Amino acid sequence: MLAQQPFATHCAGCHGGDGRGTAKGPGLAMNPRIAVQSAEQLRAYLQRGNLSAGMPSFADLSPADLQALARHLLRLNVETIVPPAPAADAARKTTWGPPQPGDWRSYNGDDSANRYSPLKQITTANVQSLKLKWVFPLQYFGLEVTPLAADGVLYVTGPNQVYALDALTGNPLWSYSRPLSPGMVGDARLGTNRGVALLEGRLFFVTDNAHLLALDRATGQLLWDSPMAPASDEKHHYGGTIVPLIVNGTVIAGVAGGDEGIRGFVAAFRPDTGALVWRHWTIPRRGEPGIETWQGKEPLYGGGSTWLTGSYDKASDTLYWATGNPWPDGDDRDRPGDNLYTNCVLALDATTGALKWHYQFTPHDVKDRDATEPNVLVDTVYQGKPSKLLLHADRNGFFYVLDRTNGKVLLAKPFLRRVDWASSIDAQGRPVVVDPRGCPSDAANWDSTAFSPLTGLYYLIALEECTGKPTGYPDQTGQRYLRALNIETGAIVWELPQPGAARAKTWTGVLATAGGLLFYGRPNGGFAAVDQRNGNTLWNFPTNVRMKASPMTFTVGGKQYVAVAAGPNILCFGL
């Protein structure tokens, strides 16, 4: 009990009394970075502090209190963390059949990247009765995974970890893990991973160091391990956070690390061996199309990362893949020009990887305006005629509707109230730039968005904020909104201000269902459901942890469930 007193006094306010985290601070329990340290290492870290991460120094504590605090942190991670006991049927053989309507077999539920589900047992009329059915904890705070559901099994991931869970109970069936890779940078260093892909009897998973793995779906046994980057480039900070996409019997994935200097690419691999089928580079070399847009030094490691799962149109056999910022993003002295193919959506031939067309949302980016936001494919009547559309809310603050057959911009309107880096998007699809370092700061991110055929509206989480960079732009207190957009005009049909700190590092996405609901996570740790028609809140569950993942829904045993990762936990809800 004495060891708990310094923690209760100095730490519980941000990290929670049980150390599992709050909206103010990350979890300290089930934290692999803490668990591997000695009491002396933790004591020294506490005494020093980490101001850049918002953690104060505890140098004013007595040596006895520092030692007690260090021992309590270790106890949270070693003595009190008991992994869930395997279910009695954990060793049962996992069987599978053809896809079922209630499965969720890919990152976004289907290849369109539209988080809309046809399931409708849970509705606006009964969602108030939604209850927490089970919780599965992982030893990692800040999960970004979207569970994959098939044949009564949920597959979830943590840092270099994969778990198969009984979808009805959350009991573990098997697990796979490998140590974190030393020397990683960026999100890959943090252990970020968003899930697995599935093809027949195999699961596909990208590690922190950008290796593509195949696991036996029934047992979790490693079948093969294939480095995604060429051997000559493996040392150049390539990371992996992505969920692969299965297309035409190949496994397609991209890479992270664009903020550290890489040459981005999208690549397809054989599912049986991991052998490379094709690779499409996002940064051109001399003599290649696009190099004329780099008028300074040759961009050997010009960025253009590809860390968000793409979308796929089967009718045209076209992949749509987002690319990230140029590198270095804040220092553009050596890269005059538009810097293709950064900040783009690339339309690629899914069989060969050849480029069909591209559209660049932010030419010559100087403010980290990755285009790595969802590219949602929708077939609907638009401006009076049947159309094949691509919907995209970009980090630059503009909402785009593209003709996905050719990349033509049909609509480009701000979805924020303050967008002043560009005044508009002209008839040729280029931004009319006023100040390239102007507002907004972020606007949107990688979290999921959804178009609902019930309402014809597009739903997203938007951040209204402008920070004090560069000088002359006074800080604006940020506010997050859940917004519904009219895709014909770009107008905000309704919006719901979100409780909690706008900069709480909570980019959770939305899930629309045929039950008329929109599920999403709030900055204050709430998991909520609103009416798609008007944004009225119908249900809210306080997770009391920071949420960074997008929700999904599935059926098992004839009943619909909703699942989401929150902090270190997988939560499953049902009626």
BAVOKOL-515621 format. One line per field, with one value per residue (C-alpha): residue number from 1; residue in three letters; y, z, x. Coordinates in nm, 2 decimals, padded with zeros to 4 digits. Example, Ala and Ser with C-alpha at 12.3 -4.5 7.8 and 13.67 -1.06 7.14 Angstrom:
BEGIN
resi (1; 2)
resn (Ala; Ser)
py (-00.45; -00.11)
pz (00.78; 00.71)
px (01.23; 01.37)
//
This chain:
BEGIN
resi (1; 2; 3; 4; 5; 6; 7; 8; 9; 10; 11; 12; 13; 14; 15; 16; 17; 18; 19; 20; 21; 22; 23; 24; 25; 26; 27; 28; 29; 30; 31; 32; 33; 34; 35; 36; 37; 38; 39; 40; 41; 42; 43; 44; 45; 46; 47; 48; 49; 50; 51; 52; 53; 54; 55; 56; 57; 58; 59; 60; 61; 62; 63; 64; 65; 66; 67; 68; 69; 70; 71; 72; 73; 74; 75; 76; 77; 78; 79; 80; 81; 82; 83; 84; 85; 86; 87; 88; 89; 90; 91; 92; 93; 94; 95; 96; 97; 98; 99; 100; 101; 102; 103; 104; 105; 106; 107; 108; 109; 110; 111; 112; 113; 114; 115; 116; 117; 118; 119; 120; 121; 122; 123; 124; 125; 126; 127; 128; 129; 130; 131; 132; 133; 134; 135; 136; 137; 138; 139; 140; 141; 142; 143; 144; 145; 146; 147; 148; 149; 150; 151; 152; 153; 154; 155; 156; 157; 158; 159; 160; 161; 162; 163; 164; 165; 166; 167; 168; 169; 170; 171; 172; 173; 174; 175; 176; 177; 178; 179; 180; 181; 182; 183; 184; 185; 186; 187; 188; 189; 190; 191; 192; 193; 194; 195; 196; 197; 198; 199; 200; 201; 202; 203; 204; 205; 206; 207; 208; 209; 210; 211; 212; 213; 214; 215; 216; 217; 218; 219; 220; 221; 222; 223; 224; 225; 226; 227; 228; 229; 230; 231; 232; 233; 234; 235; 236; 237; 238; 239; 240; 241; 242; 243; 244; 245; 246; 247; 248; 249; 250; 251; 252; 253; 254; 255; 256; 257; 258; 259; 260; 261; 262; 263; 264; 265; 266; 267; 268; 269; 270; 271; 272; 273; 274; 275; 276; 277; 278; 279; 280; 281; 282; 283; 284; 285; 286; 287; 288; 289; 290; 291; 292; 293; 294; 295; 296; 297; 298; 299; 300; 301; 302; 303; 304; 305; 306; 307; 308; 309; 310; 311; 312; 313; 314; 315; 316; 317; 318; 319; 320; 321; 322; 323; 324; 325; 326; 327; 328; 329; 330; 331; 332; 333; 334; 335; 336; 337; 338; 339; 340; 341; 342; 343; 344; 345; 346; 347; 348; 349; 350; 351; 352; 353; 354; 355; 356; 357; 358; 359; 360; 361; 362; 363; 364; 365; 366; 367; 368; 369; 370; 371; 372; 373; 374; 375; 376; 377; 378; 379; 380; 381; 382; 383; 384; 385; 386; 387; 388; 389; 390; 391; 392; 393; 394; 395; 396; 397; 398; 399; 400; 401; 402; 403; 404; 405; 406; 407; 408; 409; 410; 411; 412; 413; 414; 415; 416; 417; 418; 419; 420; 421; 422; 423; 424; 425; 426; 427; 428; 429; 430; 431; 432; 433; 434; 435; 436; 437; 438; 439; 440; 441; 442; 443; 444; 445; 446; 447; 448; 449; 450; 451; 452; 453; 454; 455; 456; 457; 458; 459; 460; 461; 462; 463; 464; 465; 466; 467; 468; 469; 470; 471; 472; 473; 474; 475; 476; 477; 478; 479; 480; 481; 482; 483; 484; 485; 486; 487; 488; 489; 490; 491; 492; 493; 494; 495; 496; 497; 498; 499; 500; 501; 502; 503; 504; 505; 506; 507; 508; 509; 510; 511; 512; 513; 514; 515; 516; 517; 518; 519; 520; 521; 522; 523; 524; 525; 526; 527; 528; 529; 530; 531; 532; 533; 534; 535; 536; 537; 538; 539; 540; 541; 542; 543; 544; 545; 546; 547; 548; 549; 550; 551; 552; 553; 554; 555; 556; 557; 558; 559; 560; 561; 562; 563; 564; 565; 566; 567; 568; 569; 570; 571; 572; 573; 574; 575)
resn (Met; Leu; Ala; Gln; Gln; Pro; Phe; Ala; Thr; His; Cys; Ala; Gly; Cys; His; Gly; Gly; Asp; Gly; Arg; Gly; Thr; Ala; Lys; Gly; Pro; Gly; Leu; Ala; Met; Asn; Pro; Arg; Ile; Ala; Val; Gln; Ser; Ala; Glu; Gln; Leu; Arg; Ala; Tyr; Leu; Gln; Arg; Gly; Asn; Leu; Ser; Ala; Gly; Met; Pro; Ser; Phe; Ala; Asp; Leu; Ser; Pro; Ala; Asp; Leu; Gln; Ala; Leu; Ala; Arg; His; Leu; Leu; Arg; Leu; Asn; Val; Glu; Thr; Ile; Val; Pro; Pro; Ala; Pro; Ala; Ala; Asp; Ala; Ala; Arg; Lys; Thr; Thr; Trp; Gly; Pro; Pro; Gln; Pro; Gly; Asp; Trp; Arg; Ser; Tyr; Asn; Gly; Asp; Asp; Ser; Ala; Asn; Arg; Tyr; Ser; Pro; Leu; Lys; Gln; Ile; Thr; Thr; Ala; Asn; Val; Gln; Ser; Leu; Lys; Leu; Lys; Trp; Val; Phe; Pro; Leu; Gln; Tyr; Phe; Gly; Leu; Glu; Val; Thr; Pro; Leu; Ala; Ala; Asp; Gly; Val; Leu; Tyr; Val; Thr; Gly; Pro; Asn; Gln; Val; Tyr; Ala; Leu; Asp; Ala; Leu; Thr; Gly; Asn; Pro; Leu; Trp; Ser; Tyr; Ser; Arg; Pro; Leu; Ser; Pro; Gly; Met; Val; Gly; Asp; Ala; Arg; Leu; Gly; Thr; Asn; Arg; Gly; Val; Ala; Leu; Leu; Glu; Gly; Arg; Leu; Phe; Phe; Val; Thr; Asp; Asn; Ala; His; Leu; Leu; Ala; Leu; Asp; Arg; Ala; Thr; Gly; Gln; Leu; Leu; Trp; Asp; Ser; Pro; Met; Ala; Pro; Ala; Ser; Asp; Glu; Lys; His; His; Tyr; Gly; Gly; Thr; Ile; Val; Pro; Leu; Ile; Val; Asn; Gly; Thr; Val; Ile; Ala; Gly; Val; Ala; Gly; Gly; Asp; Glu; Gly; Ile; Arg; Gly; Phe; Val; Ala; Ala; Phe; Arg; Pro; Asp; Thr; Gly; Ala; Leu; Val; Trp; Arg; His; Trp; Thr; Ile; Pro; Arg; Arg; Gly; Glu; Pro; Gly; Ile; Glu; Thr; Trp; Gln; Gly; Lys; Glu; Pro; Leu; Tyr; Gly; Gly; Gly; Ser; Thr; Trp; Leu; Thr; Gly; Ser; Tyr; Asp; Lys; Ala; Ser; Asp; Thr; Leu; Tyr; Trp; Ala; Thr; Gly; Asn; Pro; Trp; Pro; Asp; Gly; Asp; Asp; Arg; Asp; Arg; Pro; Gly; Asp; Asn; Leu; Tyr; Thr; Asn; Cys; Val; Leu; Ala; Leu; Asp; Ala; Thr; Thr; Gly; Ala; Leu; Lys; Trp; His; Tyr; Gln; Phe; Thr; Pro; His; Asp; Val; Lys; Asp; Arg; Asp; Ala; Thr; Glu; Pro; Asn; Val; Leu; Val; Asp; Thr; Val; Tyr; Gln; Gly; Lys; Pro; Ser; Lys; Leu; Leu; Leu; His; Ala; Asp; Arg; Asn; Gly; Phe; Phe; Tyr; Val; Leu; Asp; Arg; Thr; Asn; Gly; Lys; Val; Leu; Leu; Ala; Lys; Pro; Phe; Leu; Arg; Arg; Val; Asp; Trp; Ala; Ser; Ser; Ile; Asp; Ala; Gln; Gly; Arg; Pro; Val; Val; Val; Asp; Pro; Arg; Gly; Cys; Pro; Ser; Asp; Ala; Ala; Asn; Trp; Asp; Ser; Thr; Ala; Phe; Ser; Pro; Leu; Thr; Gly; Leu; Tyr; Tyr; Leu; Ile; Ala; Leu; Glu; Glu; Cys; Thr; Gly; Lys; Pro; Thr; Gly; Tyr; Pro; Asp; Gln; Thr; Gly; Gln; Arg; Tyr; Leu; Arg; Ala; Leu; Asn; Ile; Glu; Thr; Gly; Ala; Ile; Val; Trp; Glu; Leu; Pro; Gln; Pro; Gly; Ala; Ala; Arg; Ala; Lys; Thr; Trp; Thr; Gly; Val; Leu; Ala; Thr; Ala; Gly; Gly; Leu; Leu; Phe; Tyr; Gly; Arg; Pro; Asn; Gly; Gly; Phe; Ala; Ala; Val; Asp; Gln; Arg; Asn; Gly; Asn; Thr; Leu; Trp; Asn; Phe; Pro; Thr; Asn; Val; Arg; Met; Lys; Ala; Ser; Pro; Met; Thr; Phe; Thr; Val; Gly; Gly; Lys; Gln; Tyr; Val; Ala; Val; Ala; Ala; Gly; Pro; Asn; Ile; Leu; Cys; Phe; Gly; Leu)
py (00.00; 00.24; 00.20; 00.31; 00.64; 00.83; 00.70; 00.81; 01.15; 01.23; 01.00; 00.88; 01.22; 01.16; 00.79; 00.66; 00.50; 00.16; 00.29; 00.19; 00.54; 00.82; 01.08; 01.29; 01.03; 00.68; 00.36; 00.25; -00.09; -00.36; -00.13; -00.33; -00.03; -00.03; -00.40; -00.45; -00.19; -00.25; -00.05; 00.15; 00.24; 00.35; 00.55; 00.74; 00.81; 00.94; 01.16; 01.30; 01.33; 01.37; 01.72; 01.67; 01.40; 01.61; 01.41; 01.63; 01.56; 01.40; 01.51; 01.68; 01.34; 01.17; 00.88; 00.65; 00.78; 00.76; 00.40; 00.32; 00.48; 00.27; -00.05; 00.03; 00.07; -00.26; -00.42; -00.28; -00.46; -00.78; -00.88; -00.76; -00.82; -01.16; -01.27; -01.40; -01.77; -01.97; -02.09; -02.46; -02.48; -02.28; -02.58; -02.65; -02.65; -02.33; -02.41; -02.18; -02.16; -01.91; -01.54; -01.48; -01.16; -01.09; -01.12; -00.83; -00.97; -00.67; -00.35; -00.14; -00.42; -00.43; -00.31; 00.02; 00.16; 00.27; 00.19; 00.12; -00.21; -00.36; -00.52; -00.38; -00.58; -00.29; 00.02; 00.37; 00.21; -00.04; 00.09; 00.22; -00.15; -00.21; -00.36; -00.45; -00.83; -00.89; -00.73; -00.86; -00.68; -00.65; -00.54; -00.21; 00.12; 00.31; 00.03; 00.13; -00.21; -00.28; -00.64; -00.87; -01.11; -01.44; -01.77; -01.68; -01.57; -01.22; -01.14; -00.85; -00.71; -00.52; -00.44; -00.74; -00.94; -01.13; -01.28; -01.51; -01.47; -01.65; -01.38; -01.47; -01.47; -01.30; -01.60; -01.64; -01.93; -01.87; -01.59; -01.50; -01.25; -01.15; -00.89; -00.53; -00.44; -00.22; 00.12; 00.19; 00.55; 00.72; 00.53; 00.20; 00.27; 00.30; -00.04; 00.09; -00.17; -00.17; -00.53; -00.84; -00.94; -01.28; -01.51; -01.87; -02.04; -01.76; -01.43; -01.16; -00.92; -00.64; -00.60; -00.28; -00.32; -00.37; -00.74; -00.91; -01.23; -01.52; -01.71; -02.03; -01.91; -02.22; -02.21; -01.88; -02.07; -01.86; -01.98; -01.73; -01.39; -01.16; -00.82; -00.57; -00.33; -00.43; -00.56; -00.25; -00.02; -00.20; 00.03; 00.34; 00.36; 00.16; 00.09; -00.10; 00.00; -00.10; -00.37; -00.54; -00.56; -00.88; -00.83; -01.08; -01.34; -01.12; -00.94; -00.57; -00.34; -00.01; 00.13; 00.39; 00.62; 00.91; 01.16; 01.01; 00.98; 00.68; 00.62; 00.52; 00.23; 00.00; -00.36; -00.69; -01.03; -01.39; -01.54; -01.88; -01.77; -01.40; -01.35; -01.00; -00.97; -00.60; -00.28; 00.08; 00.35; 00.68; 00.89; 00.90; 00.86; 01.05; 00.98; 00.87; 01.06; 01.30; 01.38; 01.72; 01.82; 01.79; 02.07; 02.06; 01.76; 01.41; 01.29; 00.97; 00.95; 01.19; 01.05; 00.96; 00.69; 00.46; 00.35; 00.36; 00.06; 00.15; 00.08; -00.14; -00.13; -00.48; -00.37; -00.18; -00.37; -00.04; 00.02; 00.36; 00.43; 00.74; 00.88; 01.09; 01.41; 01.49; 01.47; 01.68; 01.83; 02.14; 02.23; 02.27; 02.44; 02.14; 02.04; 02.32; 02.20; 02.00; 01.69; 01.41; 01.16; 01.28; 01.39; 01.20; 00.94; 00.70; 00.49; 00.17; -00.13; -00.40; -00.67; -00.49; -00.19; 00.05; 00.40; 00.48; 00.83; 01.04; 01.35; 01.56; 01.72; 01.95; 02.02; 02.11; 02.04; 02.22; 02.14; 01.76; 01.75; 01.38; 01.26; 00.94; 00.98; 00.72; 00.71; 00.59; 00.44; 00.51; 00.42; 00.66; 00.92; 01.24; 01.56; 01.38; 01.08; 00.75; 00.80; 00.62; 00.85; 00.87; 01.07; 01.21; 01.46; 01.57; 01.70; 02.02; 02.11; 02.04; 01.78; 01.62; 01.43; 01.28; 01.08; 00.77; 00.66; 00.94; 01.15; 01.46; 01.68; 01.71; 01.90; 02.05; 02.25; 02.33; 02.11; 02.34; 02.69; 02.82; 02.72; 03.00; 02.83; 02.82; 03.02; 02.76; 02.47; 02.59; 02.44; 02.24; 02.09; 02.29; 02.48; 02.86; 02.90; 03.21; 03.10; 02.74; 02.74; 02.87; 02.70; 02.43; 02.24; 01.90; 01.89; 01.51; 01.21; 00.83; 00.74; 00.58; 00.77; 00.65; 00.73; 00.61; 00.52; 00.57; 00.94; 01.02; 01.19; 01.15; 01.13; 01.21; 01.35; 01.70; 01.91; 02.29; 02.42; 02.65; 02.65; 02.92; 02.81; 03.02; 03.34; 03.56; 03.28; 03.31; 02.98; 02.88; 02.66; 02.34; 02.17; 01.84; 01.78; 01.48; 01.62; 01.51; 01.65; 01.68; 01.52; 01.73; 02.07; 02.00; 02.17; 02.07; 01.92; 01.87; 01.87; 01.76; 01.93; 01.67; 01.67; 01.64; 01.79; 01.84; 01.75; 01.43; 01.22; 01.05; 01.00; 00.75; 00.68; 00.63; 00.33; 00.37; 00.08; 00.00; 00.03; 00.41; 00.45; 00.61; 00.47; 00.66; 00.74; 01.07; 01.26; 01.22; 00.84; 00.79; 00.54; 00.67; 00.61; 00.88; 00.90; 00.93; 01.17; 01.44; 01.36; 01.31; 01.11; 00.78; 00.59; 00.64; 00.41; 00.57; 00.37; 00.62; 00.57; 00.73; 00.58; 00.57; 00.30; 00.28; 00.06; -00.24; -00.47; -00.84; -01.12; -01.45; -01.70; -01.50; -01.18; -00.85; -00.71; -00.39; -00.40; -00.13; -00.10; 00.14; 00.21; -00.14; -00.32; -00.48; -00.41; -00.60; -00.48; -00.65; -00.63)
pz (00.00; 00.08; -00.28; -00.41; -00.23; -00.45; -00.76; -00.63; -00.55; -00.85; -01.14; -01.10; -01.21; -01.57; -01.59; -01.38; -01.04; -01.19; -01.43; -01.74; -01.88; -01.93; -02.20; -02.03; -02.03; -02.17; -01.98; -01.76; -01.70; -01.97; -02.12; -02.27; -02.25; -01.87; -01.82; -01.97; -01.74; -01.40; -01.10; -01.11; -01.47; -01.40; -01.10; -01.31; -01.58; -01.32; -01.17; -01.52; -01.66; -02.03; -02.09; -02.47; -02.40; -02.13; -01.84; -01.56; -01.36; -01.02; -00.90; -00.60; -00.46; -00.18; -00.28; -00.09; -00.28; -00.62; -00.54; -00.43; -00.74; -00.96; -00.78; -00.82; -01.20; -01.22; -01.01; -01.25; -01.54; -01.38; -01.07; -01.13; -01.51; -01.55; -01.92; -01.99; -01.93; -02.26; -02.32; -02.28; -02.65; -02.73; -02.90; -03.12; -03.49; -03.66; -03.96; -04.23; -04.53; -04.79; -04.68; -04.49; -04.50; -04.13; -04.17; -04.16; -04.38; -04.46; -04.29; -04.40; -04.43; -04.81; -05.09; -05.14; -04.81; -04.72; -04.36; -04.42; -04.31; -04.43; -04.09; -03.92; -03.61; -03.40; -03.49; -03.38; -03.19; -02.98; -02.96; -02.60; -02.50; -02.63; -02.36; -02.32; -02.38; -02.34; -02.31; -02.43; -02.31; -02.50; -02.35; -02.55; -02.49; -02.79; -03.02; -03.37; -03.49; -03.66; -03.58; -03.87; -03.83; -04.01; -03.93; -03.56; -03.50; -03.45; -03.54; -03.37; -03.35; -03.13; -03.18; -03.37; -03.22; -03.37; -03.16; -03.27; -03.04; -03.01; -03.14; -02.90; -02.58; -02.65; -02.53; -02.70; -02.95; -03.04; -03.06; -03.25; -03.15; -03.22; -03.04; -03.14; -03.39; -03.26; -03.43; -03.56; -03.61; -03.63; -03.57; -03.64; -03.34; -03.13; -03.23; -03.43; -03.63; -03.77; -03.84; -04.06; -04.41; -04.48; -04.78; -04.74; -04.48; -04.43; -04.25; -04.36; -04.13; -04.16; -03.89; -03.75; -03.98; -04.29; -04.33; -04.47; -04.28; -04.36; -04.07; -04.06; -03.99; -03.77; -03.55; -03.59; -03.71; -03.92; -04.28; -04.44; -04.38; -04.67; -04.65; -04.84; -04.93; -05.16; -04.97; -05.08; -04.92; -04.60; -04.39; -04.49; -04.21; -04.38; -04.13; -04.13; -03.97; -04.25; -04.31; -04.64; -04.91; -05.09; -05.46; -05.74; -05.52; -05.43; -05.11; -05.15; -04.89; -04.85; -04.62; -04.34; -04.27; -04.50; -04.23; -04.19; -04.56; -04.77; -05.13; -05.09; -05.28; -05.31; -05.37; -05.45; -05.32; -05.38; -05.09; -05.11; -05.10; -05.03; -05.37; -05.52; -05.80; -05.88; -05.71; -05.79; -05.66; -05.56; -05.60; -05.96; -06.06; -06.33; -06.67; -06.52; -06.55; -06.26; -06.21; -06.38; -06.06; -05.85; -05.98; -05.72; -05.60; -05.72; -05.46; -05.36; -05.04; -05.12; -04.90; -05.05; -04.79; -04.85; -04.50; -04.53; -04.68; -05.03; -05.20; -05.51; -05.79; -05.92; -06.24; -06.37; -06.18; -06.04; -05.70; -05.54; -05.30; -05.10; -05.07; -04.79; -04.77; -04.95; -04.74; -04.58; -04.54; -04.35; -04.55; -04.92; -05.03; -05.23; -05.38; -05.59; -05.79; -05.73; -05.60; -05.76; -05.65; -05.30; -05.14; -05.42; -05.49; -05.74; -05.96; -06.04; -06.25; -05.98; -06.20; -06.30; -06.07; -06.37; -06.31; -06.48; -06.35; -06.04; -05.87; -05.63; -05.35; -05.22; -05.46; -05.30; -04.95; -04.67; -04.38; -04.35; -04.54; -04.62; -04.85; -04.64; -04.57; -04.70; -05.07; -05.05; -05.37; -05.42; -05.72; -05.70; -05.90; -05.89; -06.04; -06.22; -06.37; -06.25; -06.15; -06.02; -05.75; -05.52; -05.20; -05.00; -04.71; -04.72; -04.44; -04.64; -04.54; -04.87; -04.94; -05.29; -05.52; -05.81; -06.11; -06.03; -06.39; -06.49; -06.18; -06.28; -05.99; -05.98; -05.65; -05.41; -05.12; -04.77; -04.50; -04.23; -04.15; -04.17; -04.47; -04.57; -04.72; -05.05; -05.15; -05.37; -05.61; -05.97; -06.28; -06.35; -06.00; -05.87; -05.54; -05.56; -05.30; -05.07; -04.80; -04.82; -04.44; -04.36; -04.19; -04.11; -03.89; -03.95; -04.06; -04.10; -04.07; -04.15; -03.95; -04.13; -04.30; -04.44; -04.70; -04.62; -04.90; -04.65; -04.63; -04.92; -04.67; -04.61; -04.25; -04.09; -03.79; -03.86; -03.66; -03.66; -03.55; -03.66; -03.46; -03.42; -03.71; -03.89; -03.70; -03.78; -03.73; -03.36; -03.19; -03.23; -02.97; -03.14; -03.16; -03.31; -03.48; -03.62; -03.95; -04.22; -04.57; -04.88; -05.15; -05.43; -05.27; -04.99; -04.75; -04.38; -04.33; -03.95; -03.71; -03.35; -03.14; -02.95; -02.58; -02.47; -02.58; -02.95; -02.93; -02.73; -03.01; -03.06; -03.43; -03.43; -03.74; -03.81; -03.89; -04.06; -04.06; -04.23; -03.89; -03.94; -03.69; -03.69; -03.44; -03.35; -03.07; -02.88; -02.77; -02.41; -02.44; -02.51; -02.77; -02.91; -03.16; -03.32; -03.57; -03.93; -04.02; -03.77; -03.54; -03.23; -02.97; -02.89; -02.69; -02.53; -02.34; -02.13; -02.20; -02.00; -02.22; -02.53; -02.84; -03.17; -03.37; -03.60; -03.51; -03.71; -03.68; -03.74; -03.67; -03.49; -03.38; -03.58; -03.37; -03.45; -03.25; -03.26; -03.17; -03.13; -02.98; -02.69; -02.52; -02.45; -02.49; -02.75; -02.66; -02.80; -02.76; -02.83; -02.75)
px (00.00; 00.29; 00.42; 00.08; 00.08; 00.33; 00.15; -00.20; -00.06; 00.15; 00.04; -00.32; -00.47; -00.34; -00.29; -00.58; -00.58; -00.52; -00.26; -00.46; -00.47; -00.72; -00.78; -00.50; -00.23; -00.13; -00.16; 00.13; -00.01; 00.04; 00.31; 00.60; 00.83; 00.79; 00.79; 01.13; 01.30; 01.45; 01.34; 01.67; 01.61; 01.26; 01.37; 01.63; 01.37; 01.12; 01.38; 01.48; 01.13; 01.04; 00.91; 00.88; 00.61; 00.44; 00.58; 00.73; 01.04; 01.00; 01.34; 01.18; 01.06; 01.25; 01.47; 01.23; 00.92; 01.10; 01.19; 00.84; 00.69; 00.93; 00.84; 00.47; 00.51; 00.68; 00.41; 00.15; 00.33; 00.45; 00.27; -00.08; -00.12; -00.26; -00.31; -00.66; -00.68; -00.73; -01.08; -01.15; -01.19; -00.88; -00.72; -01.02; -00.96; -01.05; -01.26; -01.38; -01.61; -01.72; -01.76; -02.08; -02.29; -02.21; -01.83; -01.58; -01.30; -01.09; -00.97; -01.27; -01.52; -01.50; -01.27; -01.44; -01.29; -01.64; -01.72; -02.09; -02.23; -02.56; -02.62; -02.93; -03.02; -02.89; -03.10; -03.19; -03.48; -03.28; -02.93; -03.00; -02.99; -02.64; -02.42; -02.05; -02.02; -01.65; -01.31; -00.98; -00.66; -00.34; -00.01; 00.00; -00.17; -00.30; -00.42; -00.52; -00.63; -00.97; -01.06; -01.12; -01.42; -01.47; -01.63; -01.68; -01.32; -01.19; -00.83; -00.67; -00.31; -00.07; 00.30; 00.43; 00.14; -00.15; -00.44; -00.72; -01.02; -01.35; -01.59; -01.87; -01.66; -01.33; -01.14; -00.80; -00.76; -00.40; -00.14; 00.17; 00.44; 00.79; 01.02; 01.00; 01.27; 01.56; 01.63; 01.29; 01.16; 00.82; 00.50; 00.66; 00.89; 00.57; 00.45; 00.15; -00.03; -00.38; -00.47; -00.44; -00.56; -00.72; -00.71; -00.84; -00.63; -00.37; -00.35; -00.11; 00.05; 00.31; 00.57; 00.72; 01.03; 00.82; 00.83; 00.52; 00.44; 00.20; 00.04; -00.16; -00.51; -00.59; -00.28; -00.09; 00.22; 00.45; 00.45; 00.69; 00.86; 00.93; 01.10; 00.89; 01.18; 01.46; 01.77; 01.97; 01.71; 01.62; 01.84; 01.65; 01.39; 01.12; 00.84; 00.52; 00.18; -00.05; -00.32; -00.26; -00.53; -00.61; -00.67; -00.68; -00.51; -00.22; -00.13; -00.08; 00.08; 00.26; 00.52; 00.56; 00.86; 00.81; 00.89; 01.24; 01.34; 01.24; 01.15; 00.78; 00.62; 00.32; 00.39; 00.21; 00.33; 00.23; 00.03; 00.19; 00.56; 00.58; 00.76; 00.73; 00.48; 00.51; 00.63; 00.52; 00.76; 00.60; 00.92; 01.06; 01.42; 01.60; 01.44; 01.11; 00.78; 00.74; 01.11; 01.05; 00.85; 01.17; 01.38; 01.65; 01.85; 01.74; 01.49; 01.67; 01.46; 01.18; 00.91; 00.57; 00.50; 00.20; 00.10; -00.28; -00.47; -00.60; -00.93; -01.01; -01.26; -01.31; -01.50; -01.20; -00.93; -00.80; -00.63; -00.66; -00.37; -00.29; 00.06; 00.22; 00.43; 00.76; 01.08; 01.20; 00.86; 00.95; 01.26; 01.18; 01.50; 01.63; 01.30; 01.14; 00.84; 00.52; 00.71; 00.52; 00.39; 00.36; 00.03; -00.15; -00.41; -00.27; -00.49; -00.30; -00.36; -00.41; -00.26; 00.06; 00.10; 00.11; -00.01; -00.34; -00.38; -00.29; -00.43; -00.22; -00.41; -00.13; 00.15; 00.48; 00.37; 00.56; 00.33; 00.30; -00.03; -00.02; -00.30; -00.32; -00.69; -00.94; -01.03; -01.39; -01.54; -01.91; -02.14; -02.44; -02.64; -02.44; -02.55; -02.83; -02.64; -02.50; -02.14; -01.84; -01.70; -01.40; -01.47; -01.18; -01.15; -00.79; -00.57; -00.54; -00.90; -01.08; -01.34; -01.30; -01.53; -01.34; -01.45; -01.26; -01.25; -01.02; -00.93; -01.13; -01.22; -01.60; -01.61; -01.35; -01.49; -01.35; -01.51; -01.36; -01.47; -01.11; -00.90; -00.66; -00.36; -00.55; -00.85; -01.00; -00.93; -00.93; -01.10; -00.78; -00.79; -00.49; -00.51; -00.50; -00.23; -00.23; 00.02; 00.14; 00.20; -00.14; -00.43; -00.55; -00.31; -00.45; -00.82; -00.85; -00.63; -00.62; -00.93; -01.22; -01.50; -01.83; -02.09; -02.44; -02.69; -02.97; -02.90; -02.67; -02.43; -02.06; -01.95; -01.61; -01.43; -01.30; -01.05; -01.09; -00.75; -00.48; -00.15; 00.10; 00.33; 00.45; 00.47; 00.16; -00.09; -00.21; -00.30; -00.66; -00.81; -00.90; -01.24; -01.33; -01.66; -01.85; -01.97; -02.21; -02.14; -02.36; -02.15; -02.32; -02.23; -01.98; -02.21; -02.22; -02.56; -02.52; -02.23; -02.18; -01.90; -01.70; -01.62; -01.26; -00.93; -00.90; -00.53; -00.58; -00.42; -00.75; -00.82; -01.11; -01.31; -01.68; -01.89; -02.23; -02.48; -02.81; -02.97; -02.94; -02.66; -02.32; -02.07; -01.75; -01.50; -01.49; -01.18; -01.28; -01.28; -01.65; -01.77; -02.10; -02.38; -02.58; -02.86; -02.72; -03.00; -02.94; -02.65; -02.87; -02.68; -02.86; -02.60; -02.26; -02.02; -01.74; -01.42; -01.22; -00.91; -00.77; -00.92; -00.72; -00.90; -01.20; -01.50; -01.64; -01.95; -02.01; -02.25; -02.19; -02.45; -02.71; -02.66; -02.50; -02.21; -02.00; -01.63; -01.36; -01.01; -00.99; -00.66; -00.51; -00.84; -01.06; -01.43; -01.72; -02.08; -02.42; -02.78)
//
